[in-house]
């Protein structure tokens, strides 16, 4: 420090330390992105693009698919379009404002095949075997008990159903692929394939 002012190098170190400290705090205190920070969930998702999700999820007209933590509809809106005209996309989020926002955007696009339910991923409000497929992107690490969420996702999938999990390195709650595979195998989900790399990936599982 010179004459009471920090040097640029010192300021840079302080900034990096603050970012690192915030990341550590977020990882130790998992929670969903609040609605007032929705700008972050609307940014482009490098490596886990919508086209890659479609490739690994393989949604089909007539299916019933579940999304956990849709945010403001970054993936939900195109998925609903891929399922039309006879398929249904169900959304589950703990924040009603996120669901309302997504439904408003869907209505603007003329999408009427979305059902939104406020609920907790750790205790999903659905019957066993309800869905052909489910997906959760950049949200598993935000759940206080991700293993409970994975057990619930397995429960609501039909035999032979598909679960897709998307993660990106930039997320402070990122779940690495190796750790995800271990968690999924422990709750009876068998790994099938993944797309992407170290920056971000989609991984697909099926009930064992």
C-alpha positions as protocol buffer text, in pm:
chain_id: "A"
residue {
  index: 1
  type: UNK
  ca { x: 0 y: 0 z: 0 }
}
residue {
  index: 2
  type: UNK
  ca { x: 142 y: 339 z: -102 }
}
residue {
  index: 3
  type: UNK
  ca { x: 30 y: 671 z: 42 }
}
residue {
  index: 4
  type: UNK
  ca { x: -290 y: 507 z: 166 }
}
residue {
  index: 5
  type: UNK
  ca { x: -381 y: 361 z: -176 }
}
residue {
  index: 6
  type: UNK
  ca { x: -368 y: -3 z: -275 }
}
residue {
  index: 7
  type: UNK
  ca { x: -152 y: -99 z: -570 }
}
residue {
  index: 8
  type: UNK
  ca { x: -332 y: -261 z: -868 }
}
residue {
  index: 9
  type: UNK
  ca { x: -168 y: -593 z: -780 }
}
residue {
  index: 10
  type: UNK
  ca { x: -292 y: -577 z: -423 }
}
residue {
  index: 11
  type: UNK
  ca { x: -640 y: -482 z: -540 }
}
residue {
  index: 12
  type: UNK
  ca { x: -637 y: -776 z: -780 }
}
residue {
  index: 13
  type: UNK
  ca { x: -538 y: -1017 z: -504 }
}
residue {
  index: 14
  type: UNK
  ca { x: -810 y: -886 z: -279 }
}
residue {
  index: 15
  type: UNK
  ca { x: -1065 y: -926 z: -556 }
}
residue {
  index: 16
  type: UNK
  ca { x: -958 y: -1281 z: -629 }
}
residue {
  index: 17
  type: UNK
  ca { x: -971 y: -1365 z: -258 }
}
residue {
  index: 18
  type: UNK
  ca { x: -1323 y: -1223 z: -236 }
}
residue {
  index: 19
  type: UNK
  ca { x: -1441 y: -1430 z: -533 }
}
residue {
  index: 20
  type: UNK
  ca { x: -1280 y: -1744 z: -392 }
}
residue {
  index: 21
  type: UNK
  ca { x: -1432 y: -1678 z: -52 }
}
residue {
  index: 22
  type: UNK
  ca { x: -1777 y: -1629 z: -203 }
}
residue {
  index: 23
  type: UNK
  ca { x: -1745 y: -1952 z: -402 }
}
residue {
  index: 24
  type: UNK
  ca { x: -1649 y: -2146 z: -90 }
}
residue {
  index: 25
  type: UNK
  ca { x: -1942 y: -1995 z: 100 }
}
residue {
  index: 26
  type: UNK
  ca { x: -2186 y: -2086 z: -179 }
}
residue {
  index: 27
  type: UNK
  ca { x: -2060 y: -2444 z: -190 }
}
residue {
  index: 28
  type: UNK
  ca { x: -2103 y: -2479 z: 185 }
}
residue {
  index: 29
  type: UNK
  ca { x: -2445 y: -2314 z: 181 }
}
residue {
  index: 30
  type: UNK
  ca { x: -2636 y: -2462 z: -114 }
}
residue {
  index: 31
  type: UNK
  ca { x: -2943 y: -2264 z: -216 }
}
residue {
  index: 32
  type: UNK
  ca { x: -3129 y: -2182 z: -539 }
}
residue {
  index: 33
  type: UNK
  ca { x: -3050 y: -1872 z: -739 }
}
residue {
  index: 34
  type: UNK
  ca { x: -3296 y: -1610 z: -605 }
}
residue {
  index: 35
  type: UNK
  ca { x: -3544 y: -1456 z: -844 }
}
residue {
  index: 36
  type: UNK
  ca { x: -3388 y: -1110 z: -820 }
}
residue {
  index: 37
  type: UNK
  ca { x: -3066 y: -1260 z: -959 }
}
residue {
  index: 38
  type: UNK
  ca { x: -3241 y: -1431 z: -1251 }
}
residue {
  index: 39
  type: UNK
  ca { x: -3011 y: -1249 z: -1494 }
}
residue {
  index: 40
  type: UNK
  ca { x: -2749 y: -1516 z: -1422 }
}
residue {
  index: 41
  type: UNK
  ca { x: -2972 y: -1809 z: -1523 }
}
residue {
  index: 42
  type: UNK
  ca { x: -3062 y: -1632 z: -1847 }
}
residue {
  index: 43
  type: UNK
  ca { x: -2702 y: -1600 z: -1968 }
}
residue {
  index: 44
  type: UNK
  ca { x: -2581 y: -1834 z: -2247 }
}
residue {
  index: 45
  type: UNK
  ca { x: -2475 y: -2174 z: -2117 }
}
residue {
  index: 46
  type: UNK
  ca { x: -2148 y: -2266 z: -2294 }
}
residue {
  index: 47
  type: UNK
  ca { x: -2086 y: -2639 z: -2340 }
}
residue {
  index: 48
  type: UNK
  ca { x: -2436 y: -2725 z: -2217 }
}
residue {
  index: 49
  type: UNK
  ca { x: -2631 y: -2578 z: -2504 }
}
residue {
  index: 50
  type: UNK
  ca { x: -2994 y: -2645 z: -2584 }
}
residue {
  index: 51
  type: UNK
  ca { x: -2895 y: -2851 z: -2887 }
}
residue {
  index: 52
  type: UNK
  ca { x: -2673 y: -3072 z: -2672 }
}
residue {
  index: 53
  type: UNK
  ca { x: -2957 y: -3121 z: -2425 }
}
residue {
  index: 54
  type: UNK
  ca { x: -3182 y: -3231 z: -2709 }
}
residue {
  index: 55
  type: UNK
  ca { x: -2915 y: -3472 z: -2831 }
}
residue {
  index: 56
  type: UNK
  ca { x: -2880 y: -3650 z: -2497 }
}
residue {
  index: 57
  type: UNK
  ca { x: -3238 y: -3617 z: -2364 }
}
residue {
  index: 58
  type: UNK
  ca { x: -3398 y: -3727 z: -2692 }
}
residue {
  index: 59
  type: UNK
  ca { x: -3746 y: -3582 z: -2620 }
}
residue {
  index: 60
  type: UNK
  ca { x: -4028 y: -3729 z: -2825 }
}
residue {
  index: 61
  type: UNK
  ca { x: -4372 y: -3599 z: -2911 }
}
residue {
  index: 62
  type: UNK
  ca { x: -4625 y: -3751 z: -2673 }
}
residue {
  index: 63
  type: UNK
  ca { x: -4386 y: -3797 z: -2380 }
}
residue {
  index: 64
  type: UNK
  ca { x: -4423 y: -3651 z: -2031 }
}
residue {
  index: 65
  type: UNK
  ca { x: -4094 y: -3496 z: -1914 }
}
residue {
  index: 66
  type: UNK
  ca { x: -4001 y: -3328 z: -1586 }
}
residue {
  index: 67
  type: UNK
  ca { x: -3760 y: -3039 z: -1536 }
}
residue {
  index: 68
  type: UNK
  ca { x: -3631 y: -2959 z: -1187 }
}
residue {
  index: 69
  type: UNK
  ca { x: -3533 y: -2596 z: -1127 }
}
residue {
  index: 70
  type: UNK
  ca { x: -3630 y: -2440 z: -1462 }
}
residue {
  index: 71
  type: UNK
  ca { x: -3529 y: -2087 z: -1367 }
}
residue {
  index: 72
  type: UNK
  ca { x: -3696 y: -1854 z: -1616 }
}
residue {
  index: 73
  type: UNK
  ca { x: -3727 y: -2113 z: -1891 }
}
residue {
  index: 74
  type: UNK
  ca { x: -3386 y: -2122 z: -2061 }
}
residue {
  index: 75
  type: UNK
  ca { x: -3433 y: -2491 z: -2143 }
}
residue {
  index: 76
  type: UNK
  ca { x: -3802 y: -2533 z: -2064 }
}
residue {
  index: 77
  type: UNK
  ca { x: -3933 y: -2329 z: -2356 }
}
residue {
  index: 78
  type: UNK
  ca { x: -3746 y: -2516 z: -2630 }
}
residue {
  index: 79
  type: UNK
  ca { x: -3812 y: -2854 z: -2464 }
}
residue {
  index: 80
  type: UNK
  ca { x: -4185 y: -2780 z: -2455 }
}
residue {
  index: 81
  type: UNK
  ca { x: -4166 y: -2701 z: -2825 }
}
residue {
  index: 82
  type: UNK
  ca { x: -3986 y: -3029 z: -2898 }
}
residue {
  index: 83
  type: UNK
  ca { x: -4261 y: -3220 z: -2712 }
}
residue {
  index: 84
  type: UNK
  ca { x: -4547 y: -3052 z: -2897 }
}
residue {
  index: 85
  type: UNK
  ca { x: -4815 y: -3110 z: -2995 }
}
residue {
  index: 86
  type: UNK
  ca { x: -4900 y: -3414 z: -2779 }
}
residue {
  index: 87
  type: UNK
  ca { x: -4627 y: -3421 z: -2515 }
}
residue {
  index: 88
  type: UNK
  ca { x: -4618 y: -3242 z: -2180 }
}
residue {
  index: 89
  type: UNK
  ca { x: -4340 y: -3071 z: -1988 }
}
residue {
  index: 90
  type: UNK
  ca { x: -4385 y: -3048 z: -1611 }
}
residue {
  index: 91
  type: UNK
  ca { x: -4180 y: -2801 z: -1411 }
}
residue {
  index: 92
  type: UNK
  ca { x: -4096 y: -2821 z: -1043 }
}
residue {
  index: 93
  type: UNK
  ca { x: -3928 y: -2535 z: -860 }
}
residue {
  index: 94
  type: UNK
  ca { x: -3919 y: -2423 z: -499 }
}
residue {
  index: 95
  type: UNK
  ca { x: -3965 y: -2060 z: -611 }
}
residue {
  index: 96
  type: UNK
  ca { x: -4310 y: -1970 z: -737 }
}
residue {
  index: 97
  type: UNK
  ca { x: -4178 y: -1652 z: -902 }
}
residue {
  index: 98
  type: UNK
  ca { x: -3954 y: -1858 z: -1131 }
}
residue {
  index: 99
  type: UNK
  ca { x: -4248 y: -2077 z: -1233 }
}
residue {
  index: 100
  type: UNK
  ca { x: -4474 y: -1776 z: -1295 }
}
residue {
  index: 101
  type: UNK
  ca { x: -4205 y: -1609 z: -1507 }
}
residue {
  index: 102
  type: UNK
  ca { x: -4160 y: -1921 z: -1720 }
}
residue {
  index: 103
  type: UNK
  ca { x: -4534 y: -1966 z: -1770 }
}
residue {
  index: 104
  type: UNK
  ca { x: -4567 y: -1604 z: -1882 }
}
residue {
  index: 105
  type: UNK
  ca { x: -4292 y: -1652 z: -2138 }
}
residue {
  index: 106
  type: UNK
  ca { x: -4451 y: -1976 z: -2256 }
}
residue {
  index: 107
  type: UNK
  ca { x: -4785 y: -1803 z: -2307 }
}
residue {
  index: 108
  type: UNK
  ca { x: -4614 y: -1532 z: -2512 }
}
residue {
  index: 109
  type: UNK
  ca { x: -4481 y: -1806 z: -2740 }
}
residue {
  index: 110
  type: UNK
  ca { x: -4812 y: -1988 z: -2765 }
}
residue {
  index: 111
  type: UNK
  ca { x: -4691 y: -2290 z: -2569 }
}
residue {
  index: 112
  type: UNK
  ca { x: -4974 y: -2455 z: -2376 }
}
residue {
  index: 113
  type: UNK
  ca { x: -4816 y: -2790 z: -2286 }
}
residue {
  index: 114
  type: UNK
  ca { x: -4635 y: -2682 z: -1968 }
}
residue {
  index: 115
  type: UNK
  ca { x: -4757 y: -2765 z: -1617 }
}
residue {
  index: 116
  type: UNK
  ca { x: -4584 y: -2591 z: -1326 }
}
residue {
  index: 117
  type: UNK
  ca { x: -4586 y: -2714 z: -967 }
}
residue {
  index: 118
  type: UNK
  ca { x: -4415 y: -2553 z: -670 }
}
residue {
  index: 119
  type: UNK
  ca { x: -4229 y: -2822 z: -481 }
}
residue {
  index: 120
  type: UNK
  ca { x: -3911 y: -2947 z: -322 }
}
residue {
  index: 121
  type: UNK
  ca { x: -3682 y: -3170 z: -528 }
}
residue {
  index: 122
  type: UNK
  ca { x: -3604 y: -3365 z: -210 }
}
residue {
  index: 123
  type: UNK
  ca { x: -3969 y: -3476 z: -186 }
}
residue {
  index: 124
  type: UNK
  ca { x: -4124 y: -3451 z: -531 }
}
residue {
  index: 125
  type: UNK
  ca { x: -4504 y: -3409 z: -545 }
}
residue {
  index: 126
  type: UNK
  ca { x: -4554 y: -3679 z: -810 }
}
residue {
  index: 127
  type: UNK
  ca { x: -4659 y: -4043 z: -823 }
}
residue {
  index: 128
  type: UNK
  ca { x: -4411 y: -4322 z: -885 }
}
residue {
  index: 129
  type: UNK
  ca { x: -4324 y: -4384 z: -1250 }
}
residue {
  index: 130
  type: UNK
  ca { x: -4499 y: -4074 z: -1383 }
}
residue {
  index: 131
  type: UNK
  ca { x: -4236 y: -3951 z: -1629 }
}
residue {
  index: 132
  type: UNK
  ca { x: -4071 y: -4080 z: -1944 }
}
residue {
  index: 133
  type: UNK
  ca { x: -3770 y: -3859 z: -1874 }
}
residue {
  index: 134
  type: UNK
  ca { x: -3644 y: -3587 z: -1642 }
}
residue {
  index: 135
  type: UNK
  ca { x: -3362 y: -3337 z: -1645 }
}
residue {
  index: 136
  type: UNK
  ca { x: -3193 y: -3096 z: -1407 }
}
residue {
  index: 137
  type: UNK
  ca { x: -2932 y: -2845 z: -1521 }
}
residue {
  index: 138
  type: UNK
  ca { x: -2691 y: -2644 z: -1304 }
}
residue {
  index: 139
  type: UNK
  ca { x: -2916 y: -2698 z: -1002 }
}
residue {
  index: 140
  type: UNK
  ca { x: -2831 y: -3032 z: -838 }
}
residue {
  index: 141
  type: UNK
  ca { x: -2556 y: -2877 z: -625 }
}
residue {
  index: 142
  type: UNK
  ca { x: -2797 y: -2608 z: -503 }
}
residue {
  index: 143
  type: UNK
  ca { x: -3013 y: -2870 z: -331 }
}
residue {
  index: 144
  type: UNK
  ca { x: -2925 y: -2925 z: 38 }
}
residue {
  index: 145
  type: UNK
  ca { x: -2952 y: -3306 z: -3 }
}
residue {
  index: 146
  type: UNK
  ca { x: -2872 y: -3391 z: -366 }
}
residue {
  index: 147
  type: UNK
  ca { x: -2882 y: -3765 z: -294 }
}
residue {
  index: 148
  type: UNK
  ca { x: -3244 y: -3734 z: -179 }
}
residue {
  index: 149
  type: UNK
  ca { x: -3324 y: -3545 z: -501 }
}
residue {
  index: 150
  type: UNK
  ca { x: -3164 y: -3817 z: -713 }
}
residue {
  index: 151
  type: UNK
  ca { x: -3361 y: -4086 z: -527 }
}
residue {
  index: 152
  type: UNK
  ca { x: -3679 y: -3892 z: -592 }
}
residue {
  index: 153
  type: UNK
  ca { x: -3597 y: -3851 z: -960 }
}
residue {
  index: 154
  type: UNK
  ca { x: -3541 y: -4225 z: -990 }
}
residue {
  index: 155
  type: UNK
  ca { x: -3873 y: -4289 z: -816 }
}
residue {
  index: 156
  type: UNK
  ca { x: -4079 y: -4075 z: -1053 }
}
residue {
  index: 157
  type: UNK
  ca { x: -3920 y: -4219 z: -1369 }
}
residue {
  index: 158
  type: UNK
  ca { x: -4084 y: -4500 z: -1561 }
}
residue {
  index: 159
  type: UNK
  ca { x: -3886 y: -4823 z: -1605 }
}
residue {
  index: 160
  type: UNK
  ca { x: -3641 y: -4750 z: -1885 }
}
residue {
  index: 161
  type: UNK
  ca { x: -3685 y: -4376 z: -1832 }
}
residue {
  index: 162
  type: UNK
  ca { x: -3408 y: -4121 z: -1881 }
}
residue {
  index: 163
  type: UNK
  ca { x: -3250 y: -3878 z: -1638 }
}
residue {
  index: 164
  type: UNK
  ca { x: -3020 y: -3606 z: -1774 }
}
residue {
  index: 165
  type: UNK
  ca { x: -2803 y: -3396 z: -1544 }
}
residue {
  index: 166
  type: UNK
  ca { x: -2624 y: -3087 z: -1676 }
}
residue {
  index: 167
  type: UNK
  ca { x: -2331 y: -2920 z: -1500 }
}
residue {
  index: 168
  type: UNK
  ca { x: -2095 y: -2636 z: -1588 }
}
residue {
  index: 169
  type: UNK
  ca { x: -1758 y: -2549 z: -1437 }
}
residue {
  index: 170
  type: UNK
  ca { x: -1849 y: -2183 z: -1382 }
}
residue {
  index: 171
  type: UNK
  ca { x: -2121 y: -2280 z: -1134 }
}
residue {
  index: 172
  type: UNK
  ca { x: -1997 y: -2256 z: -772 }
}
residue {
  index: 173
  type: UNK
  ca { x: -2214 y: -2560 z: -694 }
}
residue {
  index: 174
  type: UNK
  ca { x: -2079 y: -2770 z: -983 }
}
residue {
  index: 175
  type: UNK
  ca { x: -2098 y: -3148 z: -944 }
}
residue {
  index: 176
  type: UNK
  ca { x: -1814 y: -3321 z: -1125 }
}
residue {
  index: 177
  type: UNK
  ca { x: -1900 y: -3611 z: -1353 }
}
residue {
  index: 178
  type: UNK
  ca { x: -1712 y: -3871 z: -1148 }
}
residue {
  index: 179
  type: UNK
  ca { x: -1890 y: -3762 z: -829 }
}
residue {
  index: 180
  type: UNK
  ca { x: -2225 y: -3755 z: -1009 }
}
residue {
  index: 181
  type: UNK
  ca { x: -2180 y: -4109 z: -1135 }
}
residue {
  index: 182
  type: UNK
  ca { x: -2105 y: -4229 z: -783 }
}
residue {
  index: 183
  type: UNK
  ca { x: -2410 y: -4054 z: -643 }
}
residue {
  index: 184
  type: UNK
  ca { x: -2639 y: -4188 z: -914 }
}
residue {
  index: 185
  type: UNK
  ca { x: -2514 y: -4544 z: -887 }
}
residue {
  index: 186
  type: UNK
  ca { x: -2571 y: -4531 z: -511 }
}
residue {
  index: 187
  type: UNK
  ca { x: -2942 y: -4458 z: -562 }
}
residue {
  index: 188
  type: UNK
  ca { x: -2999 y: -4708 z: -843 }
}
residue {
  index: 189
  type: UNK
  ca { x: -2935 y: -4501 z: -1155 }
}
residue {
  index: 190
  type: UNK
  ca { x: -2710 y: -4651 z: -1423 }
}
residue {
  index: 191
  type: UNK
  ca { x: -2484 y: -4426 z: -1630 }
}
residue {
  index: 192
  type: UNK
  ca { x: -2543 y: -4446 z: -2006 }
}
residue {
  index: 193
  type: UNK
  ca { x: -2352 y: -4166 z: -2176 }
}
residue {
  index: 194
  type: UNK
  ca { x: -2242 y: -3805 z: -2162 }
}
residue {
  index: 195
  type: UNK
  ca { x: -2172 y: -3520 z: -2400 }
}
residue {
  index: 196
  type: UNK
  ca { x: -1936 y: -3231 z: -2338 }
}
residue {
  index: 197
  type: UNK
  ca { x: -1609 y: -3206 z: -2149 }
}
residue {
  index: 198
  type: UNK
  ca { x: -1441 y: -3042 z: -1851 }
}
residue {
  index: 199
  type: UNK
  ca { x: -1604 y: -2702 z: -1914 }
}
residue {
  index: 200
  type: UNK
  ca { x: -1952 y: -2850 z: -1895 }
}
residue {
  index: 201
  type: UNK
  ca { x: -2140 y: -3170 z: -1965 }
}
residue {
  index: 202
  type: UNK
  ca { x: -2475 y: -3346 z: -1988 }
}
residue {
  index: 203
  type: UNK
  ca { x: -2486 y: -3700 z: -1848 }
}
residue {
  index: 204
  type: UNK
  ca { x: -2770 y: -3947 z: -1900 }
}
residue {
  index: 205
  type: UNK
  ca { x: -2877 y: -4218 z: -1656 }
}
residue {
  index: 206
  type: UNK
  ca { x: -3154 y: -4477 z: -1646 }
}
residue {
  index: 207
  type: UNK
  ca { x: -3308 y: -4670 z: -1356 }
}
residue {
  index: 208
  type: UNK
  ca { x: -3095 y: -4978 z: -1291 }
}
